[in-house]
Amino acid sequence: MQNKPQLSFWQIWNVSFGFLGVQFGFALQNANVSRILSDLGADLHSLSYFWILAPLMGLIVQPIVGSASDRTWNRVGRRKPYILGGAIVSAIAMFLMPNAPLFVTFMMPMLFGIMMFAIMDASFNVCFQPFRALVSDMVPDKQRNIGYSVQTLLINIGAIFGSILPFVLTNVVGLENTAQAGEVAPSVVWAFYIGGTVLLGSVLWTVIRTKEYKPKDFYAYKGMDAEEVAKEQQQKLPLVKRLANFFGLMKTMPDTMKQLAVVQFFSWFALYVMWVYTNPAIAQQIWGLETKWFDHDYLATFEKVPEHIVQAKGAAGDWVGILFAAYSLFAAVFAVFLSKLADKFGRKMVYGLSLLAGAVGYTSFGFFGPSEAVAVNLGITSVTVPQAAVYLIIPMIGVGIAWAAILAMPYAILAGSLPADKTGVYMGIFNFTIAAPQIVSGLTAGLILSTVFDNEAVNIIILAGVCMLAAAIAVIFVKDKTE
């Protein structure tokens, strides 16, 4: 068996550079879809149901794309055709989603917004899985930690700029950040236009600058016969047989994948709660808005929502972008050291302690409340926000550390236990461990929020912290075969 050639830092950088743009768009989605759907008429407790579309798309798309990319070898490459196709569709959906009110002649704006959300997230997932498999394909085992750490760094650079973009467009460029019911704020609309453009441009960089191995070379590095693998993959099996093989793979998945699934369940349950409910949580907890201002039926009794409520929601929505950018920044910084820490102390220890930091970050949300307004200089502009909003950046340190580890460590641990000819499909199956907990969270979080926490959204963020603690404990039981 030949060894894969060592890659230079910039070759590793180019392999994952497109993920920067994909995450730029994904961060815009995470920070603003709840805001858009609320503006279009969604109730607070129903947001988690709409967000189920995101993991559902991942659950359906990633295994299919993973299996298909394992079998694809053409002039463009093995993984790159799917990355490029997903990026094109993602960009189109990003251009269309914030324009839902323009399509009122054809369908309800809410329905159009949900459709674009589903298409956008599905196409993001078409990009996600091949990007992760591309690192496994291209990077030799000795560089695997740095390969996924660089990918994590680029993901978080994209997330930083995607998260703060609406804030910048409001406070630096001067676009309006407020919207009446049934409309979308201009700053959000233009942020999605820019995000779609950045996504497509960065993916083109990876597609052009990265040359995937030919089948003969790739399988030689894995100690396999390329012709034998090609014959096996060219077999046309009946649908029933293919489904049986797929579920057979799920039954025989490596023990490491099963153990990581428990960690993934609790960590991604927590992340889903954060993405859906941080916006209303800080609007209520920090800006002091009562829960009734998130009730669609109550808002419908007003001919026009009071201006101070609209302004508070807009300010809170922009600050969510700052907080999400903050945890992405801390994750990007931590990603620089993640590879060396994992090499020195072991992937499991770094992974578990990182999740523990995230648990502390989430639970500390409950210590902050309404406070006096202060002027804050952010370098690019100065804004006036409640002082507690500034203090919320501190918990984001722990969240960022956890996020960096979640993006890198499971894949670094898993890659060593997967067969070379089925890496893509197993990576796709592994996405079940990301999608399933989010679906469970989507089905239960709204109910928990309304019945247990009386729509006080900060309490469900604290619950996310408890889940992240459970994930940290579950890491203890994971076996890393390469350590």
Stockholm file with secondary structure:
# STOCKHOLM 1.0

chainA/1-483         MQNKPQLSFWQIWNVSFGFLGVQFGFALQNANVSRILSDLGADLHSLSYFWILAPLMGLIVQPIVGSASDRTWNRVGRRKPYILGGAIVSAIAMFLMPNAPLFVTFMMPMLFGIMMFAIMDASFNVCFQPFRALVSDMVPDKQRNIGYSVQTLLINIGAIFGSILPFVLTNVVGLENTAQAGEVAPSVVWAFYIGGTVLLGSVLWTVIRTKEYKPKDFYAYKGMDAEEVAKEQQQKLPLVKRLANFFGLMKTMPDTMKQLAVVQFFSWFALYVMWVYTNPAIAQQIWGLETKWFDHDYLATFEKVPEHIVQAKGAAGDWVGILFAAYSLFAAVFAVFLSKLADKFGRKMVYGLSLLAGAVGYTSFGFFGPSEAVAVNLGITSVTVPQAAVYLIIPMIGVGIAWAAILAMPYAILAGSLPADKTGVYMGIFNFTIAAPQIVSGLTAGLILSTVFDNEAVNIIILAGVCMLAAAIAVIFVKDKTE
#=GR chainA/1-483 SS CCCCCCCCHHHHHHHHHHHHHHHHHHHHHHHHHHHHHHHTTCCTTTHHHHHTHHHHHHHHHHHHHHHHHHHCCSSSCSSHHHHHHHHHHHHHHHHHGGGGGGGTTTSCHHHHHHHHHHHHHHHHHHHHHHHHHHHHHHSCGGGHHHHHHHHHHHHHHHHHHHHHHHHHIIIIICCCCCCCTTCCCHHHHHHHHHHHHHHHHHHHHHHHHCCCCCHHHHHHHTTCCHHHHHHHHHCCCCHHHHHHHHHHHHHTCCHHHHHHHHHHHHHHHHHHHHHHHHHHHHHHHTSCCCGGGGCHHHHTTCSSCCHHHHHHHHHHHHHHHHHHHHHHHHHHHHHHHHHHHHHHHCHHHHHHHHHHHHHHHHHGGGGCCCCCEEEEECSSCEEEEEHHHHHTTTHHHHHHHHHHHHHHHHHHHHHTTSCGGGHHHHHHHHTHHHHHHHHHHHHHHHHHHHHTSTTCHHHHHHHHHHHHHHHHHHGGGCCCTTC
#=GC SS_cons         CCCCCCCCHHHHHHHHHHHHHHHHHHHHHHHHHHHHHHHTTCCTTTHHHHHTHHHHHHHHHHHHHHHHHHHCCSSSCSSHHHHHHHHHHHHHHHHHGGGGGGGTTTSCHHHHHHHHHHHHHHHHHHHHHHHHHHHHHHSCGGGHHHHHHHHHHHHHHHHHHHHHHHHHIIIIICCCCCCCTTCCCHHHHHHHHHHHHHHHHHHHHHHHHCCCCCHHHHHHHTTCCHHHHHHHHHCCCCHHHHHHHHHHHHHTCCHHHHHHHHHHHHHHHHHHHHHHHHHHHHHHHTSCCCGGGGCHHHHTTCSSCCHHHHHHHHHHHHHHHHHHHHHHHHHHHHHHHHHHHHHHHCHHHHHHHHHHHHHHHHHGGGGCCCCCEEEEECSSCEEEEEHHHHHTTTHHHHHHHHHHHHHHHHHHHHHTTSCGGGHHHHHHHHTHHHHHHHHHHHHHHHHHHHHTSTTCHHHHHHHHHHHHHHHHHHGGGCCCTTC
//
